[in-house]
Amino acid sequence: MTSSSESTSPLWKRLLWMVAIWGMSVTVLGAVAWVIRTWLTE
């Protein structure tokens, strides 16, 4: 049988995933905003 620690990931791993997803979303939003801004100013 699997122990309960395997089914629930540790706190640092969950925080790392949250920070990674937040960073990727900020990067993608910044890239989209930059593309739209350069497209509209030309």
Distance bins in CASP14 RR format, pairs under 12 A and 6 or more apart:
PFRMAT RR
TARGET T0000
AUTHOR 0000-0000-0000
RMODE 2
METHOD distances of the structure
MODEL  1
1 7 0 0 0 0 0 1 0 0 0 0 0
2 8 0 0 0 0 0 1 0 0 0 0 0
5 11 0 0 0 0 0 1 0 0 0 0 0
5 13 0 0 0 0 0 1 0 0 0 0 0
8 14 0 0 0 0 1 0 0 0 0 0 0
9 15 0 0 0 0 0 1 0 0 0 0 0
9 16 0 0 0 0 1 0 0 0 0 0 0
9 17 0 0 0 0 1 0 0 0 0 0 0
9 18 0 0 0 0 0 1 0 0 0 0 0
10 16 0 0 0 0 1 0 0 0 0 0 0
10 17 0 0 0 0 0 1 0 0 0 0 0
11 17 0 0 0 0 0 1 0 0 0 0 0
11 18 0 0 0 0 0 1 0 0 0 0 0
12 18 0 0 0 0 0 1 0 0 0 0 0
12 19 0 0 0 0 0 1 0 0 0 0 0
13 19 0 0 0 0 0 1 0 0 0 0 0
13 20 0 0 0 0 0 1 0 0 0 0 0
14 20 0 0 0 0 0 1 0 0 0 0 0
14 21 0 0 0 0 0 1 0 0 0 0 0
15 21 0 0 0 0 0 1 0 0 0 0 0
15 22 0 0 0 0 0 1 0 0 0 0 0
16 22 0 0 0 0 0 1 0 0 0 0 0
16 23 0 0 0 0 0 1 0 0 0 0 0
17 23 0 0 0 0 0 1 0 0 0 0 0
17 24 0 0 0 0 0 1 0 0 0 0 0
18 24 0 0 0 0 0 1 0 0 0 0 0
18 25 0 0 0 0 0 1 0 0 0 0 0
19 25 0 0 0 0 0 1 0 0 0 0 0
19 26 0 0 0 0 0 1 0 0 0 0 0
20 26 0 0 0 0 0 1 0 0 0 0 0
20 27 0 0 0 0 0 1 0 0 0 0 0
21 27 0 0 0 0 0 1 0 0 0 0 0
21 28 0 0 0 0 0 1 0 0 0 0 0
22 28 0 0 0 0 0 1 0 0 0 0 0
22 29 0 0 0 0 0 1 0 0 0 0 0
23 29 0 0 0 0 1 0 0 0 0 0 0
23 30 0 0 0 0 0 1 0 0 0 0 0
23 31 0 0 0 0 0 1 0 0 0 0 0
24 30 0 0 0 0 0 1 0 0 0 0 0
24 31 0 0 0 0 0 1 0 0 0 0 0
25 31 0 0 0 0 0 1 0 0 0 0 0
25 32 0 0 0 0 0 1 0 0 0 0 0
26 32 0 0 0 0 0 1 0 0 0 0 0
26 33 0 0 0 0 0 1 0 0 0 0 0
27 33 0 0 0 0 0 1 0 0 0 0 0
27 34 0 0 0 0 0 1 0 0 0 0 0
28 34 0 0 0 0 0 1 0 0 0 0 0
28 35 0 0 0 0 0 1 0 0 0 0 0
29 35 0 0 0 0 0 1 0 0 0 0 0
29 36 0 0 0 0 0 1 0 0 0 0 0
30 36 0 0 0 0 1 0 0 0 0 0 0
30 37 0 0 0 0 1 0 0 0 0 0 0
30 38 0 0 0 0 0 1 0 0 0 0 0
31 37 0 0 0 0 0 1 0 0 0 0 0
31 38 0 0 0 0 0 1 0 0 0 0 0
32 38 0 0 0 0 0 1 0 0 0 0 0
32 39 0 0 0 0 0 1 0 0 0 0 0
33 39 0 0 0 0 0 1 0 0 0 0 0
33 40 0 0 0 0 0 1 0 0 0 0 0
34 40 0 0 0 0 0 1 0 0 0 0 0
34 41 0 0 0 0 0 1 0 0 0 0 0
35 41 0 0 0 0 0 1 0 0 0 0 0
35 42 0 0 0 0 0 1 0 0 0 0 0
36 42 0 0 0 0 0 1 0 0 0 0 0
END
